[in-house]
Each structure stands twice: as structure tokens, then as C-alpha cells.
Amino acid sequence: MVQQSHERDEIRKQLQPFFEDLIETVIQARSSEEPRITELKIARVGDRLGAEAIGRWLLGYDLDASLINVDGACHYRMSKPVEKTYHTQRGEVRLARHVYRPSGEHNGAIVCPLEAKVGMVHKKWTPGCAEAMAYIAQELPERAASKVAQKLGAMAYSFNSFKRVARTLGARWEADRDQHEEATIQAFKIPDAAARLAVSIDRVSLLIDEEQKLNWRMAYCGTLTLYDGTGEPLKTLRYGRMPGEGAHILREQMKWHVAAIGGRREDLEVVTLSDGAAELCNILDADYPEAARYIDYYHVVEKLSAALTAFCNKRSTSKKAKELLAKWKTELLNTPNAIENIERTIKRWRAVNLEVGGQKPVHQALTYIANHKAQMNYAEARAKGHPIGSGHVEACCKQLVQTGMKRNGQRWKPRGGQSILTLRSLATDARWEDAMQVMMPSFKRCVEPAAQAA
């Protein structure tokens, strides 16, 4: 208790000037006629107090022993504490802390116990600050992230800092992805009402910088969506991989997570959904051969609508395209094997060569049906409570890539792009907190006094 009281008194003494400065700022502000500026001044002085308080906390991790062990290797203390500026969520703080060198190694790499024990990112960003910066950077381009952070508060750091920190955290996740994902998926809470797990994949173009040449390449996105017994979505996990590596890592991630979730809930029924792209269909058929399989209902309607519009515009028909399409949609949703009747109707048109704007929509609709007819029984799917739309994976493509990585002027290199894509996938499906709890401790190193280690 005596030691604790002494520490309390020391911290109070060190923080008192900053606290008094805050009080003085508040008193002076009462005579100000510029509320907006005054509030900002008070906030900044409060941030300064907060940064110093974080600094006092950080110093609790400092060591003053003659010898320490760092990851089992002996290090000796250098003569005097060395000052260094650290970056926190409340701004910068400058601290005098001890540093060490490896014993028996000339000019060996300096180790700071404070940095090693806290798990500083790049030896200067506190874990909380690095996480906050990475979260903002996955949401906004780095320059915009820097401007927003400066406007909101104390993280007045450069856009290059946001870029470096975000890519470091993304790269750290990728370096030990299997280990991190195993821990994260085990922490994932499966809703009690979950009855089915829908697996979907899709592709989206992304501008890639390939040896100073820009090319559009296809990135892959995937979703695992839990549904209740009535077909209502409950939770979605999102995945994204950069172009260049193909779909194999995405497939491995999703298959492992499906197995992990299924191992905890063996009653979950697996359903797979995609559009009619041959590659996507082949992937899902190969990876989930026992799953109930459907082609996205809305892609089918889109094909039928194009065929109907083209036919009705070119030929004399008793019903307009919209009326016929509404009838077909009702049949698809309520009549078993309705697609076969629709196919026969389209064939009776004898309009497969009908061309509109260089396209043959009737031919395309018939080909689409012929290739995927067995996966278009939507009335049966609805009766079983199965989802029939792949909208979640399309939204995933939009959230992860379209809105976050295809802004004007943006182009990506595979490594940096994957870091952002990884962070975005974790942030948009509510795995962020679990992921950071798993990953951030990996920046720490084991440090203890040598005598204690013996």
C-alpha cells in the first residue's frame, strides 16, 4: 500500500501541471465569443492531459534492471534513459525510458522493454492508436483518413502514417492468417436461431499496378451467411482476396470456416448460391458437393426480362413484357419446376437469333436456363426455407471493393491492397474486435529481468 500510494503521488505530481492548464483553459474560455474555436481549444488541452496520462501508464512497463532477457536472450542496460516520442490516441507523448543491447554482440539491435512489453507497432505506435488508425484507413483513403482524424481529435498524423500502420496490421494478419482465423472463428457467436449456412462467391474488377503498368484484374469475394428457419438472414462473414492469386486462398478460408461452424452446429444445412458464371459454379460444386445448390433468382429474372423485352418490342404479342415477367416471377416462386414451362414458352417464340444492340437476349436466356435448370427450382427452395438470392455476396463486393478501393485515382499493388482488403473484411462483418484481440498481442515480446528468468 505504501508503494502504491507513492506511485499515486508521483503520477499526480507529473499530471498536475497539465490538469491545471486544462482548468485555466476552461476559465479563460468562458469569456470567449467563439464557441466553436473555444471548444476545440479545450478539447486539445484535454487531449494533452490524456496523452501525458497514457505516458505515465506506459512508463509502468519500463525496466531498470542491469540485465534482462528478451525472448530468452540476455541483454545489458545502456547507461542512461533515452527520450523518445510515442504516438497515442490522444496525441504524442515524449518519454525517457531504458534501452538495452544484446550481451556479447557488438552494436546489436537496441531493445526497449517498454515497447516490447506493450507491443508497440513500429516501435512507436501504441496498440490502441495503431488499431484506431487501421480502422479509419480501411474505411477511407489514407489522405482522407488523416484529414478526418485530425478534424475529430488528437490523432493528427500524416497520411503516410495511416498508410504504413494499416498495411502493417493487414500484413501481420496475413503472415499468420491460419492461426488468427482459427482463433477468431472459434470466438464467432452462432445465433441460436440459425438453421442454414449459405455459401456464395463472386468476382469484381480492380485496378492493379503491375510493374508500373495499370491493368484491370478480377478480385474474389465470398460470404458465409447464417439464416433462420424462415429464410431470414442473421449474420454474414465476408472474405476478399486480391487479383493475382486466383480463388484458392478464398476457397480454403471459406471451406475451413464452414467446417468449423458445422463442427459446432452439426444441424446447420449448407446451401450454395452464385450467379451463372462457369468458374463460380464449378468452385461451389467442387467444394460443397453435398450442399443444396441454387443459381441466384434475381440473375434469372434479369435474363428473362431482357429476353421478354426484346421479343415484345420486335413481335406483336398479346401481353406486354412487364405483365409477362410478373407472371413468370410468380410462377418461379410458387410453382415447382416452373422454369421448364418458361423454357418451353421461350422456345416456341422461335426467336433465338433475335438481336438487340449486338446481343441475342433470347438465345442468352435459353442458354442460361439449359446450363442451370436443375438449380432453378425456387418454389421448392422456398418451401424448405432456403435462400434463393446471392445479394449478400454482391453487397460484399460493393462494400469491400467497389466503395472502398475503386475511388477516383486509386490503384493497388497486390500486397498493400490485400492488407486493406483483409482489414475491410474483418471490419464489415463485425469480426474486428475479436480479430484485434487475437492479433495485437503478436506485436509483444517476452521481456523480464535476467535474475527473475533464472
C-alpha positions in Angstrom: 0.0 0.0 0.0 2.9 2.4 0.8 4.4 1.7 -2.6 1.1 2.2 -4.3 0.4 5.5 -2.5 3.9 6.7 -3.5 3.2 5.9 -7.2 -0.1 7.6 -7.0 1.5 10.7 -5.6 4.2 10.7 -8.3 1.6 10.3 -11.1 -0.5 13.1 -9.6 2.6 15.3 -9.4 3.5 14.7 -13.0 0.0 15.2 -14.3 -0.9 18.2 -12.2 0.6 20.9 -14.5 -1.4 19.6 -17.4 -4.6 19.4 -15.3 -4.1 23.0 -14.1 -3.6 24.0 -17.8 -6.9 22.4 -18.6 -8.7 24.3 -15.8 -7.1 27.6 -16.8 -8.2 27.0 -20.4 -11.8 26.4 -19.3 -11.8 29.5 -17.2 -10.5 31.7 -20.0 -12.9 30.1 -22.4 -15.9 31.5 -20.5 -15.2 34.9 -21.8 -14.8 33.8 -25.4 -17.3 34.7 -28.1 -16.2 32.0 -30.5 -17.8 28.8 -29.1 -16.6 26.6 -31.9 -12.9 27.6 -31.6 -13.1 27.6 -27.8 -14.5 24.0 -27.7 -11.6 22.9 -29.9 -9.0 24.6 -27.6 -10.4 22.8 -24.6 -10.5 19.5 -26.4 -6.9 19.9 -27.5 -5.7 20.7 -23.9 -7.7 17.8 -22.6 -6.0 15.6 -25.3 -2.7 16.8 -24.0 -3.6 15.7 -20.5 -4.8 12.4 -21.9 -1.6 11.8 -23.8 0.5 12.5 -20.7 -1.7 10.2 -18.6 -1.1 7.4 -21.2 2.6 8.2 -21.0 2.6 7.7 -17.2 0.9 4.3 -17.8 3.4 3.4 -20.5 6.3 4.1 -18.1 4.9 1.3 -15.9 6.3 -1.1 -18.4 9.9 0.3 -18.3 12.6 -1.8 -16.7 15.7 -0.6 -14.9 17.5 -3.9 -14.3 21.1 -4.3 -15.2 20.3 -7.4 -17.3 17.2 -8.6 -18.9 16.1 -11.5 -21.1 14.3 -10.7 -24.3 12.8 -13.8 -25.9 15.3 -15.8 -23.9 18.4 -13.8 -25.0 20.4 -11.8 -22.4 20.6 -8.0 -22.9 22.5 -5.4 -20.9 21.2 -1.9 -19.9 22.8 1.1 -21.6 24.0 3.9 -19.3 21.1 6.4 -19.3 17.4 6.5 -20.2 16.8 7.7 -23.7 14.0 10.0 -24.7 11.6 9.1 -27.5 8.3 10.3 -28.8 5.4 7.9 -28.9 2.1 8.2 -30.7 -1.1 7.6 -28.8 -4.8 8.0 -29.5 -4.7 11.3 -27.6 -1.6 12.6 -29.4 2.2 12.5 -28.9 4.0 12.0 -25.6 7.7 12.1 -25.0 9.2 9.7 -22.5 12.6 8.9 -21.1 12.9 5.1 -21.0 15.7 2.5 -20.6 17.1 0.7 -23.6 19.2 -2.5 -23.8 21.7 -4.2 -26.2 22.3 -7.9 -26.6 25.1 -9.2 -24.4 28.3 -10.3 -26.3 27.1 -8.7 -29.6 28.9 -5.6 -30.9 26.4 -2.9 -31.9 23.5 -5.3 -31.6 19.9 -4.2 -32.1 18.6 -1.9 -29.3 15.6 -3.2 -27.4 13.3 -1.1 -25.3 11.4 -3.1 -22.7 8.5 -0.6 -22.7 8.0 -1.1 -26.5 8.4 -4.8 -26.4 6.1 -5.5 -23.4 3.4 -3.1 -24.6 3.6 -4.4 -28.2 4.3 -1.1 -29.9 3.7 -1.1 -33.7 6.9 0.0 -35.5 8.2 0.7 -32.0 6.3 4.0 -31.7 2.6 3.5 -32.1 0.6 2.3 -29.1 -1.6 -0.7 -29.9 -4.8 1.2 -29.3 -3.6 4.1 -31.6 -2.5 1.6 -34.3 -5.8 -0.2 -34.2 -7.8 3.0 -34.4 -5.7 4.3 -37.3 -6.1 1.0 -39.2 -9.8 1.0 -38.7 -10.1 4.5 -40.2 -7.7 3.7 -43.0 -9.7 0.6 -44.1 -12.8 2.8 -44.3 -11.2 5.8 -46.1 -8.3 6.5 -48.4 -5.2 7.4 -46.4 -5.3 11.1 -47.2 -9.0 11.3 -46.3 -8.3 9.2 -43.2 -5.6 11.7 -42.0 -7.9 14.7 -42.5 -10.8 13.1 -40.8 -8.7 12.0 -37.8 -7.2 15.5 -37.4 -10.7 17.1 -37.5 -12.1 14.6 -35.0 -9.4 14.8 -32.4 -5.8 14.2 -31.4 -4.6 11.7 -34.0 -3.1 14.4 -36.1 -0.8 12.0 -38.0 0.2 12.1 -41.7 -1.5 10.1 -44.4 1.8 8.2 -44.8 1.5 7.1 -41.2 -2.1 5.9 -41.7 -0.9 4.0 -44.8 2.0 2.4 -43.0 0.1 1.4 -39.9 -2.8 -0.1 -41.8 -0.6 -2.1 -44.1 1.4 -3.3 -41.1 -1.6 -4.7 -39.4 -3.0 -6.2 -42.5 0.3 -7.8 -43.3 0.6 -9.2 -39.7 -2.8 -10.8 -40.1 -1.8 -12.3 -43.4 1.6 -13.6 -42.1 -0.2 -15.8 -39.5 -3.6 -15.9 -41.2 -4.4 -19.6 -40.4 -3.7 -19.1 -36.7 -5.5 -15.8 -36.4 -8.6 -17.1 -38.3 -8.8 -20.3 -36.2 -9.0 -18.3 -33.0 -11.4 -15.7 -34.5 -13.8 -18.2 -35.9 -13.9 -20.1 -32.6 -14.9 -16.8 -31.0 -17.6 -16.2 -33.6 -21.1 -16.5 -31.9 -23.5 -18.6 -33.9 -27.1 -17.4 -33.3 -29.4 -20.0 -31.7 -32.0 -19.4 -34.4 -29.5 -20.3 -37.2 -30.8 -23.2 -39.3 -28.9 -22.8 -42.6 -25.5 -21.6 -43.8 -25.4 -20.1 -47.3 -22.1 -20.0 -49.1 -21.6 -17.6 -52.0 -18.7 -16.3 -54.1 -18.4 -13.6 -56.8 -15.8 -11.6 -58.6 -15.2 -7.8 -59.1 -12.7 -5.9 -61.2 -9.9 -3.9 -59.5 -7.2 -1.6 -61.0 -3.8 -3.2 -60.3 -0.4 -1.6 -60.6 1.7 -4.3 -62.3 5.3 -3.1 -62.8 4.2 0.5 -63.5 1.5 -0.7 -65.9 -2.2 -0.5 -64.9 -4.5 -3.4 -65.6 -8.0 -4.4 -64.6 -8.0 -7.7 -62.8 -10.6 -9.8 -61.0 -10.7 -9.8 -57.2 -12.7 -12.6 -55.4 -15.2 -12.0 -52.7 -17.1 -14.6 -50.6 -19.7 -14.7 -47.9 -21.0 -17.1 -45.3 -24.5 -16.1 -44.2 -26.5 -17.7 -41.5 -30.3 -17.9 -41.9 -33.1 -18.8 -39.6 -35.7 -21.4 -40.4 -37.8 -19.0 -42.3 -35.0 -17.8 -44.6 -34.3 -14.5 -42.8 -30.5 -13.6 -42.7 -28.9 -13.4 -39.2 -25.2 -12.9 -39.6 -22.7 -12.7 -42.5 -19.0 -13.3 -42.6 -17.1 -11.6 -45.5 -13.9 -12.6 -47.4 -11.9 -10.8 -50.0 -8.8 -11.7 -52.0 -6.8 -9.6 -54.4 -6.3 -10.5 -58.1 -3.3 -12.5 -59.0 -3.6 -15.3 -56.5 -6.7 -16.8 -58.0 -9.5 -18.1 -55.8 -7.6 -20.8 -54.0 -6.9 -18.9 -50.7 -10.5 -17.7 -50.6 -11.8 -21.2 -51.1 -9.5 -22.6 -48.4 -10.6 -19.9 -45.9 -14.3 -20.4 -46.6 -14.1 -24.2 -46.5 -12.3 -24.2 -43.2 -14.8 -21.8 -41.7 -17.8 -23.8 -43.0 -16.2 -26.9 -41.4 -15.5 -25.1 -38.1 -19.0 -23.7 -37.9 -20.5 -27.0 -38.9 -18.4 -28.7 -36.2 -20.1 -26.6 -33.6 -23.6 -26.8 -35.1 -24.0 -30.1 -37.0 -27.7 -29.4 -37.6 -26.9 -26.5 -39.9 -27.9 -27.2 -43.5 -25.4 -25.8 -46.1 -26.8 -24.0 -49.2 -24.6 -22.6 -52.1 -25.6 -19.6 -54.2 -24.0 -17.8 -57.1 -24.7 -16.3 -60.5 -24.3 -18.5 -63.6 -20.5 -17.8 -64.2 -19.0 -21.2 -65.0 -15.9 -20.7 -62.8 -18.0 -19.8 -59.7 -20.4 -22.7 -60.3 -17.5 -25.1 -60.7 -15.9 -23.9 -57.5 -19.1 -24.3 -55.4 -19.9 -27.7 -56.9 -16.4 -29.0 -56.2 -16.1 -27.6 -52.7 -19.6 -28.3 -51.4 -20.9 -31.3 -53.4 -23.5 -32.2 -50.7 -25.0 -28.8 -50.4 -28.3 -27.6 -51.8 -27.4 -25.7 -54.9 -29.1 -22.6 -56.4 -28.5 -20.0 -59.1 -29.3 -16.6 -57.9 -33.0 -16.0 -58.6 -32.5 -12.3 -59.5 -30.0 -13.1 -62.2 -32.5 -15.5 -63.7 -35.2 -12.8 -63.7 -32.7 -10.4 -65.3 -32.1 -12.8 -68.1 -35.8 -13.4 -68.6 -36.6 -9.7 -68.5 -34.1 -9.0 -71.3 -35.5 -11.8 -73.5 -39.1 -10.7 -72.9 -38.3 -7.0 -73.6 -36.5 -7.9 -76.8 -39.3 -10.2 -78.1 -42.2 -7.9 -77.2 -40.5 -5.0 -78.8 -39.9 -6.9 -82.1 -43.0 -9.0 -82.3 -46.8 -8.5 -81.9 -47.7 -10.1 -78.5 -51.0 -10.1 -76.5 -49.3 -9.1 -73.3 -46.6 -6.5 -72.5 -43.2 -7.6 -71.3 -43.8 -6.3 -67.7 -47.1 -8.3 -67.4 -45.5 -11.5 -68.7 -42.4 -11.0 -66.4 -44.7 -10.5 -63.4 -46.5 -13.8 -64.2 -43.2 -15.7 -64.7 -41.8 -14.4 -61.4 -45.0 -15.6 -59.5 -44.7 -19.0 -61.2 -41.0 -19.3 -60.4 -41.6 -18.6 -56.7 -44.7 -20.7 -56.3 -44.9 -23.5 -58.9 -42.5 -26.4 -58.8 -40.3 -26.7 -61.9 -41.8 -23.6 -63.4 -38.6 -22.9 -65.2 -39.3 -25.8 -67.6 -42.7 -24.3 -68.7 -41.0 -20.9 -69.1 -38.2 -22.5 -71.2 -40.8 -24.2 -73.5 -42.6 -20.9 -73.9 -39.4 -19.1 -75.0 -38.6 -21.9 -77.4 -42.0 -21.5 -79.1 -41.1 -17.9 -79.9 -38.6 -19.2 -82.4 -36.6 -16.0 -81.8 -33.1 -17.3 -80.7 -31.4 -15.2 -83.4 -33.2 -12.0 -82.4 -30.5 -9.4 -82.0 -30.6 -6.2 -79.9 -27.6 -3.9 -79.7 -25.2 -6.6 -80.7 -26.7 -9.0 -78.1 -29.0 -12.0 -78.5 -31.0 -11.9 -75.3 -33.4 -14.7 -76.2 -30.6 -17.0 -77.0 -28.7 -16.0 -73.9 -31.8 -16.7 -71.7 -32.2 -20.2 -73.2 -28.6 -21.0 -72.8 -28.6 -19.8 -69.2 -31.7 -22.0 -68.4 -30.2 -25.0 -70.2 -26.9 -24.7 -68.2 -28.5 -24.3 -64.8 -32.1 -25.6 -65.0 -31.6 -28.1 -62.1 -30.6 -25.2 -59.8 -33.7 -23.0 -60.5 -36.4 -24.8 -58.5 -37.2 -21.8 -56.3 -40.7 -22.9 -55.2 -39.1 -26.0 -53.6 -36.3 -23.9 -52.1 -38.8 -21.5 -50.5 -40.8 -24.4 -49.2 -37.7 -25.7 -47.4 -36.8 -22.2 -46.1 -33.7 -22.0 -48.3 -32.4 -18.6 -49.5 -32.6 -18.0 -53.3 -30.6 -14.8 -53.7 -26.9 -14.1 -53.7 -27.4 -10.5 -52.8 -25.1 -10.8 -49.7 -22.0 -11.6 -51.8 -22.9 -8.9 -54.3 -23.1 -6.4 -51.4 -19.8 -7.8 -50.2 -18.2 -7.0 -53.5 -19.6 -3.5 -53.2 -18.6 -3.0 -49.6 -15.1 -4.4 -49.8 -14.0 -3.4 -53.2 -16.4 -1.1 -55.1 -16.9 1.6 -52.5 -13.6 1.2 -50.6 -11.0 0.5 -53.3 -12.3 1.9 -56.6 -12.4 5.6 -55.8 -11.1 8.1 -58.4 -7.3 7.8 -58.8 -7.0 4.6 -56.7 -4.8 1.8 -57.9 -3.3 -1.1 -55.9 -0.3 -3.3 -55.7 -1.2 -6.8 -54.5 0.5 -6.7 -51.1 -0.8 -3.3 -50.0 -4.2 -4.0 -51.5 -4.6 -7.3 -49.6 -3.8 -5.6 -46.3 -6.6 -3.2 -46.8 -8.9 -5.9 -48.2 -8.2 -8.1 -45.2 -8.9 -5.3 -42.7 -12.1 -4.3 -44.6 -13.4 -7.9 -44.5 -12.9 -8.0 -40.7 -14.4 -4.6 -40.1 -17.5 -5.1 -42.2 -18.7 -8.4 -40.8 -18.2 -7.4 -37.1 -15.2 -9.7 -36.5 -12.9 -6.7 -35.9 -12.9 -6.8 -32.1 -12.2 -10.5 -31.9 -9.6 -10.2 -34.7 -7.7 -7.4 -32.9 -7.9 -9.2 -29.6 -6.2 -12.2 -31.3 -3.6 -10.3 -33.4 -2.4 -7.3 -31.5 -0.7 -9.4 -28.7 1.6 -10.8 -31.5 3.5 -7.5 -31.5 4.6 -8.1 -27.9 7.9 -9.7 -26.9 8.8 -11.6 -23.8 10.9 -9.4 -21.5 11.9 -10.0 -17.9 14.8 -9.3 -15.5 17.5 -11.8 -16.0 17.6 -12.8 -12.4 13.9 -13.5 -12.4 14.2 -15.5 -15.6 16.8 -17.7 -14.0 
